[in-house]
Amino acid sequence: MILLPLTHSLSKTQFNTTHHLLKSTTTHSTSRFHHHYKNHHQLSLPLSPGTDYTLSFNFGPYSQPITLYMDTGSDLVWFPCTPFNCILCEFKPNPSPSSSSPPTNISHSTPISCNSKPCSTAHNSISSSDLCTMAHCPLDSIETKDCGSFHCPPFYYAYGDGSLIASLYYDTLSLSSLKFRNFTFGCAHTTFSEPTGVAGFGRGLLSLPAQLASHSPQLGNRFSYCLVSHSFRHERVRKPSPLILGRYEDEKQSNGDEVVEFVYTSMLDNPKHSYFYCVGLKGISIGKKKIPAPEILRRVNKRGDGGVVVDSGTTFTMLPAGFYDSVVAEFDRRVGRVNRRASEIEMKTGLSPCYYLDAAATVEVPGVTLRFVGVNSSVVLPRKNYFYEFLDGGDGVRRKERVGCLMLMNGGDEFEVSGGGPGAILGNYQQQGFEVEYDLEKKRVGFARRKCASLWDRLNRDKN
């Protein structure tokens, strides 16, 4: 087992108001979800400050420190390399411990050859012959498969609001006590609106877990994280969230005052977007009312449409419009009959429905349960994972009022006509306070309620 700390970018990001933070977060979640339908090889959206998690490790023979966003929705590890030029990055925050730290020096790294499997994978499975032609390998060498000294051509990598051009190299990656030699990564000398790299944890061949599995199967074939509950409060993310590579003895057993039992649902294979962690959703319960999910959320079809992507890089859970409306209608029937709708807050935050709450009384909010496909595969969400309460006003113009908003979002019906993409996304806000396990060997995703800060303390203590 390898234990690594995940740092929530909220701890290094300042927002002027709660409205600003929530609007930024909802906008990012919507953009990332809708970008899954664009016809790019790489469908992940760059992660945004205040909503996501960063991972640090050492790289190369001189152990250069690198901080990247951790993302289960993409399958490539890339970072800025010197010399580095980022176009339109003046107002983009950098999550590195020192924002003035220079990009990585790769002078000792080895370029990947044009006839290698990683090169073909990065270029969306273009043949080695075509790639070596692009690398100017002579025809006789292409025919004799003797192009090993010719480097993999640079590749273009597009996001929703940015892009980059990268080249493939390999070098030593240091994860805690493990030194992983010949690790493949993308080196970007030029990016557009992308100052920070990404550690892809998806199911693709170039992701960090996939490469780790080829080096050490017991470490790479299963990983989990436990996101510390924060409710957008800085003081709650002082401790890191544990990222655990490999197995440890804690499954289905009592740990002090905490009983650990995972609820599992099977991964669904996606023929078009193979790196997604897709699962099936049967429905959502609001209190005791079961609301069935549309068929497209229960499975993935041959075109790659459907399923629910479990994603560390999207903040809020996104649901298709018709299903979302049914969930909200039942929620509003229970909450809206005793609390006034806060339409102005909905406009400012991008969340809906929101309500003005009684300042003194305990507000009754129905429970929310995610019913995944499988036997006994339901996950009961803690209230703070789906209903966010905060104070609005107190600015000298309006008195402070207590407000509460549902933290699920309308993803629209674009997936029904776009010709490809997930039906919904399970965001990281709804994953707080759970250990989420990705078991690549048994092809399943598991959820267990945990005290994540305590889990970090215990595992870190046991490691030392």
KOLDOSE-809563 format. One record per residue: x, y, z of N, C-alpha, C in turn. Coordinates in steps of 0.02 Angstrom, whole numbers, plus 32768, in hexadecimal, padded with zeros to 4 digits. Example, Ala and Ser with C-alpha at 12.3 -4.5 7.8 and 13.67 -1.06 7.14 Angstrom:
# KOLDOSE-809563
82947EE4818682677F1F818682947F5B8186;82827F90816282AC7FCB816582858002818A;
***
This chain:
# KOLDOSE-809563
802A7FC48000800080008000802B803F8000;801780707FD9803780B27FDA800280E57FED;8012810F801D7FE5814380357FFF8187801D;7FD481AD7FFC7FE781EF7FE37FB282227FF9;7FC7826080077F968293801C7F7882B87FE0;7F3682BF7FE07F1482EA7FB07F03832C7FD3;7F1583637FB47F0783A57FD07ECE83C57FAA;7E9A83DA7FCE7E6283FC7FAD7E7884427F99;7E6B84557F5B7E8284967F437E5E84D07F65;7E2884C27F897E0684F67FB07E3485147FE4;7E6384EB7FFE7E8F850380337EC08538801B;7EC9853D7FD97EF8856E7FBE7ED485A37F93;7E9285A37F937E6D85CF7F677E3F85FC7F90;7E3C863B7F7E7E11866B7FA17DD886817F73;7D9B86807F8C7D61869A7F677D4486D57F8D;7D2C87067F687D1287437F887CD387357FB1;7CA6870C7F977C6786FE7FB87C5586B57FAE;7C25869D7FD57C0A86597FCB7BEB86547F86;7BC986897F707BAA86897F2D7BDF867D7EF8;7C1786A07EFE7C4E869B7ECD7C6886547ECB;7C7486367F057C8E85F27F097C5D85C17EE9;7C1D85C57EFB7BEC85967EE27BE085A07E97;7BDF85DE7E807BD485EA7E387C0F85CF7E10;7C4C85DA7E297C8785C07E077C8585747E03;7C6F85557E3A7C6E850C7E3E7C3784EF7E12;7BFC850D7E127BC684F27DE97BD684FB7D9E;7BF385347D8D7C0685407D487C3A850D7D30;7C6B84FF7D5B7C9E84CD7D4A7C8084887D42;7C5384747D6F7C3484327D6C7C0C842A7D2B;7BE6845E7D197BBD845C7CDC7BEA84587C9F;7C1F84807C9D7C4B84817C637C6E843E7C5A;7C8584227C917CA983E27C8D7C7A83AC7C74;7C3C83AB7C8D7C0C83787C797BFC837E7C2E;7BED83BB7C187BDA83C47BD27C1583B87BA3;7C5283C37BBB7C8C83B87B8F7C96836F7B7F;7C7983427BA77C8082FB7B987C6182E97B55;7C3983157B377C1983067AF87C40831F7ABC;7C7383477AC87C9983627A8F7CC5832C7A72;7CD283317A327CF682FB7A0F7D4183057A12;7D5C83077A4F7DA4830A7A597DBC82C57A70;7DFB82B67A637E1882797A7E7E16827A7ACA;7E2A82B37AE67E2B82B97B2F7DEE82E27B44;7DC182C47B6B7D8282E47B7B7D8183047BBF;7DB883017BE47DB7831E7C277DBD836A7C24;7D9D838A7C547DA383D37C5A7DD883E47C8D;7DFF84197C837E2F842C7CB67E0D843A7CF8;7E2D84277D2D7E0F842C7D6E7E1684747D88;7DE884897DB27DE784CF7DC57DF484D87E0F;7E16850F7E227E27851A7E687DE985217E93;7DEF85097ED07DB8850E7EFF7D8984D37EFE;7D9184A47ECF7D62846D7EC87D8384297EC3;7DC584267EBD7DE583E87EAA7E2183D87ED6;7E4283A17EC67E7683857EF27EB8837F7ECD;7EEE838F7EF17F30838B7ED37F5A83557EF4;7F89833C7ECD7FB583057EE17FFD831B7ED3;802A830E7F01807083217EF9809C82E37EFB;80D182E57ED2810282AE7ED2814482CA7EB8;817782A07EB781B982B57E9E81C782937E5C;81EE82B67E3381F782A07DEE824082A77DDA;825982767DB4829B82797D9682D382677DC6;831182677DAD834A82527DD6835982827E0F;834382C07E0A835082F17E3F831282FF7E6A;82E182D47E6482A482D77E8E8284831C7E8E;827583357E52825283757E4D820A836E7E66;81F383997E9381AE83947EAB817D83AD7E77;814583897E6F8111839B7E3F80CD83967E61;80A283C67E55805E83C57E6E802D83C77E33;800183957E307FD1838E7DFA7F8B83857E15;7F5983957DEC7F1583847DFE7F0B83387DF5;7EE983197E257ED982D27E227E9482CB7E00;7E9082A27DCB7E5482A07DA37E4482597D8C;7E0D823C7DA47DF981F97D8D7DD581FC7D4A;7DC982387D2F7DA6823E7CF07DD382457CB4;7E14823C7CBC7E43823E7C837E79820A7C8E;7EA181FE7C597ECF81C57C5C7F1681D67C48;7F2B82137C527F7082267C427F8D824F7C7B;7FCD82437C897FF1826D7CB9801B829E7C90;800F82DE7C99803783107C768043834B7CA4;807983717C94808983AD7CBA80B283DC7C90;80B6841D7CA480DE844E7C80812884407C86;814C84497C4F8194843F7C4E81B7847F7C37;81F384887C4F821A84C27C3C823D84B77BF8;823E84E97BCB821F852C7BD181D385267BC8;81AF85507BEC816685497BED8144858B7BDE;811285887BB280EC85C47BA180A185B37BA7;807F85D67BD4803885CC7BDD8013860A7BC3;7FEB86017B907FC686387B717F8686447B99;7F7986837BAA7F3D86977BD07F3A86737C14;7F7186737C377F7286537C7A7F7B86867CB2;7F7686C77CA27F8586FA7CD37F5986F57D11;7F1A86E17D097EEB86E07D417EDB86997D57;7F0486697D427EF986247D567F2386147D93;7F0585FF7DCC7F2C85ED7E077F5485AE7DFB;7F8C85A87E207FB6856D7E1C7FB6854B7E60;7FA2850A7E637F9D84E97EA37FDE84D17EC0;801784DD7E9E805784C57EB8806784E77EFA;808E84C47F2680A084E37F6680BF85277F5E;80E685307F2B810185727F1B80ED85837ED4;80C085B27ECC80A685C27E8980DC85DD7E5B;811485F27E78814B860C7E50817C85D67E3C;817085967E50819F85617E4081A185557DF5;81DC854A7DD981E285447D9081C585027D78;81B284FD7D38819B84BE7D1C81D284897D20;81BF844B7D1581ED84137D1C822384137CE6;826084047CFA829783FC7CCC829C83B37CB7;829783A67C76829783617C5D82D783517C36;830D83767C44834A836C7C1E836783257C25;835583037C5D836D82BF7C688339828A7C57;82FF829F7C3E82CA826F7C2C82D582547BE6;82BA82197BD882C381F87B98828481FE7B6E;828A82167B30824F821B7B05823481D67AF2;81F381D17AEB81D281937AD581DA818D7A89;81E681517A7081EF81487A2881AC81477A04;81AF815479C381728159799B814F81157991;817480DE79988156809C798C8142807979CD;813880A07A02812780827A4380DB80837A4E;80C480567A79807D80547A8B806580957AAC;808C80B27ADC807680F17AFA806C81297AC6;8097812B7A938090815E7A60804F81567A3A;803F81187A268001810B7A037FC5811B7A2E;7FC9810B7A6F7F9281197A9D7F8681657AA4;7FBC818B7AAB7FB581D47AB17F9881F37A73;7FA481D47A397F8A81EE79FA7F4A81CB79E5;7F2481B27A167EE381957A087EE8815979D9;7F1A812E79E67F2380EE79C37F3480F67979;7F54812D79667F71813279237FA880FE791C;7FAF80E078E17FE080AB78D8802780C478E0;8054809678F5809A80A878FE80B980BF78BC;80A480A2788480C080B6784380B080FF7834;807281137842806081597836808581877865;808B817278A580AE819D78D580F781A478C5;8116816E78B0815D8173789E8168819A785D;813681997831813981C477F68138820D780B;810B821D783B810882627855814982757877;816D8243789281AD825178B581E782517884;81D9824B7842820C824E780D823B8212780F;822281D97824824A819C781E8249818677D5;8283817277B88286815D7772825981217764;8242811B7726821480E67714823280A07720;82728097770D829080557717829380427761;829D8073778C829E806677D48257805777EE;8225807977D181E0806A77E581CF802277D2;81E3800D779681D47FC8777F81F77F9477A9;82327FA477C182587F7377EA824C7F7E7835;821E7FAC7843820D7FBB788A824B7FCF78B1;82737FFB789382B2801178B182B2805D78BC;827B807578DC827380BD78E7827A80CE7932;829A80A37958829E80AD79A082BF80EE79B5;82EA810A798B830D8148799D82E58187798A;82AA817E796B828181B67957824A81C1798C;824481FF79A18219820E79DA81CF821179C7;81A6820079F7815D820679EF814B824F79E0;8124825B79AC811282A1799C80E882C179D4;80ED830379DC80C283257A0D8079831A79FD;8050831D7A30800883147A267FE2834E7A46;7FA8835B7A297F7C83917A407F4A83737A71;7F3D83987AA77F1283807ADD7EE283B87AEE;7EA183AF7AE37E7183E67AE97E4483DD7B25;7E3484157B457E0684177B7D7DCD84477B6C;7D9E844F7B9A7D65847A7B8E7D7884C37B86;7DA884DA7BAE7DBB85217BA97E0685297BA6;7E2884F77B8B7E7184FA7B847E8B84C07B5C;7ECB84C17B4F7EEA848B7B287F35848C7B33;7F57845A7B177FA084577B1D7FBC842C7AE5;7FFB84347AD9802184087AAD805783E77AD7;805983A57AD6808783807B0280AE834C7ADB;80E783397AF7810F83027ADD811782CE7B14;8120828F7B00812582597B30816E824A7B42;817A82407B8381BB822D7B9D81B181F77BD2;81E881D97BE781E581B17C24822081C17C51;821481B87C92824681C87CC5823081A67D06;825381B47D3C824381957D7C821081C07DA2;81DC819E7DBB81A981BE7DE481AE81A27E2A;81B281CE7E5C81B881B97EA2817681C57EC6;8156818F7EDB811881927F02812781777F47;812B81A37F77813C818F7FBC817E81687FB9;817E81297FCE81BC81017FD081C980DD7F8E;819A80E07F5F81A180BC7F2181C280E77EEB;81F480CB7ECA821280EC7E9081FD80C57E52;81D680E67E2781BB80C77DEC81E280DF7DAF;820E80B47D95823780C67D5B821080BD7D1A;822480E37CE8820580DF7CA681BA80F07CA7;81A881217CD0816381397CD2815781687C97;8121815D7C72811181857C3780E781C17C4A;80F981FB7C3180D582397C4080D682687C04;80A882977C0480A682CA7BD180C883097BE9;80F283247BC0811683627BD080FB83997BA2;80E083CE7BC180C284057B9B80ED84437BA0;8106845B7B68812B849A7B6780FE84D67B59;80C584C97B3A809584FE7B2A804F84E77B3C;802C85117B607FE685037B6F7FBD85427B64;7F7D85377B5C7F4E856F7B577F20856C7B94;7F28859C7BC27EFF85A27BFE7F0585657C2C;7F3E85437C2A7F4A85087C547F8D850D7C77;7F92852D7CB27FD385337CD37FE784F67CFC;7FB884C87D087FC484907D367FB7844E7D14;7FDF841C7D227FD683DA7D067FA283B17D2A;7F9683747D107F6383477D297F8083017D31;7F7182E17D697F81829A7D727F4382727D63;7F4082557D267F06822F7D117F0381EB7D35;7ECA81DD7D557EC0819E7D787E8B81737D56;7E7A81827D177E47815C7CF37E5F81177CE0;7E3680F47CB87E4380AE7CA77E7180A57C6B;7E8A80DB7C4C7EB480D67C117EFA80BE7C20;7F1E80AB7BEB7F60808C7BF27F9580BB7C0D;7F8C80FC7C047FBF812C7C1A7FAF814B7C5E;7F7981367C7E7F6781527CBF7F99813A7CF3;7F99815E7D2C7FC8814B7D617FBA81067D7D;7F7B80F37D8C7F6F80AF7DA57F8180797D73;7F7280847D327F8280517D007FCD80467CFA;7FF3807B7CFB803C80737CF8805680537D37;803A80667D70804F80497DAF803F7FFF7DB1;80067FEA7D947FF27FA47D9380237F7A7D6B;803F7F977D3580707F717D0D80B17F687D33;80BF7F967D6180FB7F937D8980F17F697DC8;80B57F717DE780A67F507E26805A7F457E2A;80407F0D7E107FF87F027E0C7FD47F0B7E4F;7FF37EF77E867FD07EFD7EC67FC57F457EDB;7FEB7F747EBE7FE27FBB7ECC7FB47FDD7E9A;7FB97FCA7E5B7F957FEE7E267F4F7FD67E18;7F3F7F987E2C7EFE7F7C7E1A7EC67F907E49;7ED77FB27E7F7EA27FCC7EAB7EBB800C7ECC;7E9380407ECA7EA4807D7EEE7E64809A7F0B;7E6B80C37F3D7E3180E37F5C7E4681277F76;7E1481527F807E2081917FA27DE6819D7FD1;7DF281C780027DBF81D880347DC18224803C;7D908246801F7D90828F801D7D7382AD805D;7D9D82D380807D8882F280BE7D4D832180B2;7D18831B80DA7CDE834680D37CF1838E80E4;7CDD83BD80B87CF3840280C27CBB843680C2;7C858429809C7C4F845A80977C6984A08085;7C9F84A1805C7CBD84E080447CD7850C807D;7CED84EE80B27D0B851380EA7D55850280EE;7D80853780EA7DC8852D80E77DE385058122;7DC88513815E7DE484F381997DDA84A8819A;7DAC848F81717D9E844781717DCC84208142;7DF58442811B7E22841F80ED7E6B84278102;7E76843381427EBB8439815A7EDF83F68157;7EBA83C081627ED8837E815B7ECD83658114;7EFD833F80FA7EF4832680B57EC282ED80B3;7EAB82E080767E8182A6806A7EAE826D8053;7EA7823080707ED481FA805D7EC581DD8018;7EF981D57FF07EF781B07FB17F1F81707FBD;7EFF81377FB47F1C80F77FC77F2580CD7F88;7F6380BC7F787F7380917F3F7F80804B7F59;7F59801B7F437F627FD67F597F307FC37F8F;7F397F887FAB7F0B7F6D7FDC7F247F7A8023;7EF47F7F80507F057F8180977ECD7F5E80BD;7EDD7F4680F87EAE7F1B811C7E7A7F458142;7E467F5A811F7E127F8181417DCD7F748125;7DC77F4580F77D897F3B80D57D597F1080FF;7D1C7F2981087CE77F05812C7CFD7EF08172;7D177F1F81987D297F1081DC7D217F4E8207;7D1E7F4382497D157F7B82787D597F9A8285;7D5B7FDC82867D98800182937D8A803382CA;7D92801D830A7D81804883427D3680538344;7D208092833F7CD880A183407CBB80A582FA;7CE2808F82C87CCD809582837CC880508263;7C8D8040824A7C83800082277C8B800D81DC;7CBA7FE981BE7CCA7FF481787CA97FBD814E;7C7D7FD081227C5F7F9F80F57C517FC080B2;7C707FA6807F7C697FC3803D7C2A7FAB801A;7C0B7FD97FF57BD47FCA7FC87BF17FCD7F82;7BEA7F987F5A7C097F957F197BD67F967EE0;7BEB7FB37EA87BC67FAF7E6A7BF87FA47E32;7BE57F807DFF7C137F6B7DCA7C257FA67D9C;7C637FA67D847C777FD67D507C587FC07D0E;7C447FF17CE67C297FE47CA47C5E7FF67C70;7C6B7FCB7C417C9A7FDA7C0C7C7B800B7BDA;7CA2803D7BC77C8B806F7B977CB580687B58;7C9780527B207CBD80457AE37CDB80847AC3;7CBE80BD7AD27CD780FB7AB47D0581217AE3;7CF581237B237D1E81477B557D3581137B88;7D6780ED7B757D7B80B27B9D7D9A80C47BE0;7DB081027BE87DD281157C267DA2812C7C5D;7D6181337C4E7D3181477C817D23810F7CB2;7D1981207CF17CFF80F17D227CB380F97D23;7C9280D37CF87C4980D67CF17C2880A27D1D;7BF180B37D3D7BC880857D637B7F80917D50;7B5380627D637B0C80687D557AE680817D91;7AB480AC7D857A8A80C77DBA7A4180B37DAD;7A2380907DDD79DD807B7DD779AC80B37DE8;79C180DF7E16799481157E2A79AE813A7E66;7988816C7E7B799881937EB7795981957EE2;7963818A7F23792C818F7F52792F81D27F77;78F681F47F7978EE82307FA278C1821C7FDC;78DF8216801878BA81F7804E78AA81AF803B;786C819C804078578158802D783E81547FE5;783B818C7FC37823818E7F7E785A817A7F4D;785181437F297882812B7EF87873814A7EB4;78A6816B7E98789E81897E5678CB81627E26;78AE813D7DF778D681137DCA78FF813D7D9A;793C81277D8E7967814A7D5E795681357D17;796081607CE67955814C7CA1798481147C8C;797180F07C5A799780B57C4579DF80C67C34;79EB81027C1A7A2E81147C047A5F811B7C3F;7A4681237C7C7A7281267CB67A8280E17CD1;7A5F80AE7CBB7A68806B7CD67A9D80437CB2;7AAC80567C747ADD80317C4C7AFD805E7C18;7B3280467BF87B53806A7BC27B4580457B81;7B2F80687B4E7B1F80477B0F7B5D80417AE2;7B5480257AA77B8D80177A7A7BAE80577A60;7B8A808E7A627BA780CE7A4B7BCD80F27A82;7BCC80D67ABF7BEE80F67AF77BC381277B1C;7B8181277B0F7B5381537B327B3C81337B72;7B35815B7BA77B1481447BE37B4281347C1D;7B23811C7C537B47810D7C907B55814C7CB8;7B6F81437CF37B8281797D207BCE81767D2B;7BF181AC7D1D7C3981AE7D277C4981C47D6F;7C6F819B7D937C8781AE7DD57CC681D87DCA;7CC382177DDC7CF582477DC77D0F82707E01;7D51826F7E0C7D6F82987E417D7782E07E2C;7D6F82F07DEB7D7E83327DD27D41835E7DC6;7D0583447DCF7CC8836C7DCB7CAD83747E12;7C9883B07E247C8483BC7E6A7C3E83A07E78;7C0C83B67E527BC783A37E617BAE836D7E31;7B8283427E4B7B64830E7E237B36832D7DEF;7B3D83177DB07B1683307D787AE682F97D62;7AA6830A7D5C7A7382DA7D467A5082F37D07;7A3982C57CDC7A1382DB7CA079D282FE7CB5;79BC832D7C8C7988835C7C9F7948833C7CB9;792D830A7C9478EE82EC7CA878F382CA7CEC;792982A67CF7793382837D37793F82B67D6E;796782E97D607974831E7D91793283407DA5;7908834F7D7578C883707D84789D83457DB2;789D83047DA7787682D77DD2789182D67E19;78D382D57E2078F282D67E6278E383187E86;78EB834F7E6278DF83917E807895839A7E93;786883817E69782183887E77780F83677EB9;782B832B7EC5781D83097F04783F832B7F3E;787C83437F3478A083677F69787B83A87F7B;786583CC7F487842840B7F5377FE84007F74;77DE83C97F63779D83B97F8277A583B17FCD;77DF83977FE277EB838B8029780683C9804D;783383ED802C78558426804C78318468803D;7819846F7FFF77FC84AE7FE977BA84BF8009;7797848E80257756849E8043775C84C48085;779784C380A377A084E780E277D8851B80DF;77FB852080A678328550809F782A8576805D;783585B6805F782D85E28024786785D97FF4;785985D37FB3788D85CE7F8078B7860D7F7E;78F886037F767928863B7F72793F86437F2A;7915865E7F00792386637EB87960868E7EA9;796986C47ED179A386F07EC679E486CA7ED4;79E386A07F087A1F86787F187A2D86467EE1;79F9862A7EC47A0285FA7E8D7A24861B7E52;7A11865A7E437A30867E7E0C7A7A868C7E1B;7A8A869D7E597ACE86AF7E6B7AFD86737E70;7AE386397E837B0E85FF7E907B0D85CB7E59;7AD885C97E317AD285947DFF7AB585547E1C;7AA385547E5D7A85851A7E7D7A3985217E7F;7A1684E97E8079CD84EB7E8479B484A67E97;798084A37EC2795F84DB7EE3798484F27F21;797B85337F32799485507F707959856B7F97;7962856D7FD9792B85828005794685B0803C;791B85E0805079288606808D790F85DC80C8;793B85D280F9792C85A68130792085CD8170;78F985B0819D78ED85CE81DE793085D18204;7941860B821D79828615823D798C85EB827B;795685DA829C795D85B782DC7947856E82DA;7917855E82AF78FA851B82AF792684E9828A;791F84AA829D79408474827979198465823A;793A846882017918845F81C17915841581AF;78D983FE81A078D083B8818C78E183B18142;7913838881337927837C80EE7925833080E2;7904831A80AD790182D280A0794582B4808F;794D8274809E798B8253808D799282478042;79CF8240802B79DD82317FE47A0781F27FE0;79EF81C17FBA7A1381827FB17A1F81757F68;7A5D81667F567A6F81537F127A6981077F0C;7A3E80EF7EE07A3380A77ED87A57808F7E99;7A9480767EA37ABB805E7E6B7AA580197E55;7AB780067E187AA77FC37DFF7ACE7F8F7E27;7AAC7F5A7E3B7ACC7F267E627AA17F137E9E;7AB77EE07EC27A947EC87EFD7AAF7EEE7F3A;7A827F0C7F617A967F337F9C7ACA7F697F8A;7ABC7F8D7F557AEC7FBE7F3B7AD480067F43;7AAE80137F787A9580577F857AC5807D7FB3;7ACE80BD7FA57AFA80E87FCC7AD081217FE8;7ACC8124802A7AA78159804C7AD581958056;7AC381CE803A7AEE8209803F7AE2822D8082;7B17824480A37B0D827080DC7AEC82B280C6;7AC682D080F17AA2830D80DF7AD0834380C4;7B0B834B80E27B38838080CC7B5583748087;7B4D8337806C7B65832880297B35833E7FF2;7AF6834F80057AC783627FD17A9E83A07FE2;7AA483BB80207A7F83F780337AB084268057;7ABF845E80367AF2848D804F7ACF84C9806E;7ADF84D880AC7AC2851080D17AF7854680DD;7AE3858580D37B1085BC80DF7AE885FB80EE;7B0A862F81047AEA866F81137AF2869F80D8;7ABC86BD80C47ABD86ED808D7AAC873280A8;7ACA8766808A7ABB87AA809F7AEC87C280D4;7AD687F180FE7B01880E81307B35883D8113;7B24885B80D87B53888780B67B4288D080C0;7B1988DE80F27B05892480FE7AC7893780D8;7AB4890F80A77A77891D80807A3F88EE8096;7A5088AE809E7A1E887C80B17A36885980F1;7A068846811A7A18882081567A2C87D98143;7A5287BA816E7A67877581617A2B87468164;7A29871A813479F586E781327A1586A28127;79F9867181477A10862C814079F3860E8100;7A1F85F080D87A0C85D680977A24858D8091;79FD8564806E7A12851F80607A05850E8018;7A3584EB7FF77A2E84DA7FB07A3B848F7FA5;7A1684727F777A23842D7F617A61842D7F36;7A8E83FD7F437ACF83FD7F217AD283C97EE8;7A9B83BE7EC77A9983977E897A8A83C77E50;7AA283B87E147A9B83E87DDD7A7B83C97DA0;7A5B83F57D797A3B83E27D3A7A6F83E27D02;7A7B83A77CE67AAC83A27CB07A8F83AD7C6C;7A4C83B77C677A2D83C07C267A24837E7C02;7A0783807BC779FB83437BA07A28833E7B63;7A6083607B667A8D83617B2C7AA4831B7B19;7AAE82EF7B4C7AC882AC7B3E7A9982847B10;7A5982957B0F7A29826D7AE87A3182797A9D;7A4F82B17A8B7A5482C07A437A9B82CD7A2D;7ACB82C87A5A7B0F82DC7A4A7B3882A47A2C;7B2182667A317B45822E7A147B8182187A3B;7B7E82177A7C7BB581FC7AA47BBF82217AE5;7BCA81FC7B1A7BD9821C7B597BB381FC7B93;7BCA82087BD07BA981EC7C0A7B64820C7C15;7B3781E77C367AF682027C457AF6822F7C82;7B2582237CB07B28824A7CEE7B6E82457D0B;7B7D82707D3B7BBE826F7D5D7BB182717DA8;7BD482467DCD7BD482497E167C0E82747E2B;7C0082B07E467C3482E07E557C5682D37E98;7C8F82F57EA27CB682E97EDF7C9583057F1E;7C6783377F177C4683517F537C1A831B7F72;7BF982F47F487BCF82BE7F627BF882827F7A;7C3982807F697C64824A7F7F7C8682587FC2;7C7E82957FDD7C9F82A6801D7C8982778055;7CB88266807F7CA8823D80B97C9F81F480A8;7CB181E0806A7CB0819B80557CF78187803F;7D0A814A804E7D43812E802A7D2881117FEA;7D40812A7FB27D2B81137F707D6280E87F54;7D5280A97F487D8480787F337D7A80667EE9;7DAF80677EC37DAF80537E7D7DD580117E78;7DB07FDA7E717DCE7F977E6E7DD17F837E25;7E0C7F8C7E067E137F807DBF7E177F367DAF;7E2A7F0D7DDF7E2E7EC67DD57DE87EA67DD1;7DBD7EBA7E007D797EA07E027D477ECC7DDD;7D607F037DC17D387F327D997CF97F497DC0;7D067F697DF87CD07F827E217CE67FC17E45;7CB57FEA7E587CC080267E807C9C801D7EC2;7CBF802C7EFA7CA280237F3C7C9E80647F62;7C6D80687F8F7C6380A37FBA7C5B808C8002;7C7E80AC80307C77809E80787C7C80DF809E;7C4B80EB80CC7C4E812780F67C8B81248122;7CB2815B81237CEF815E814A7CF881A38169;7D1D81A4819F7D3781E381BB7D7B81ED819A;7D7C821381647DB7821481397DF58232815A;7DEC826681837E25828381A67E43825181D7;7E18822B81F97E3081F882287E5281C08203;7E3881AE81C77E58817A819F7E9D818F818A;7EA581CF81777EE881E881667F1781E381A1;7F0081F981DC7F2A81F682177F4081AE8226;7F11817F82237F21813A82357F50811A8202;7F42812281C27F6C8103818F7FB28123818F;7FB4816481997FF58186819C801D817081D8;7FFA81668210801C814D824D803481058243;800B80DB8225801E8095821A8058809181E9;805980BE81B8808F80BE818680D280CD81A6;80D080FB81D7810E810F81F9812080E18232;
***
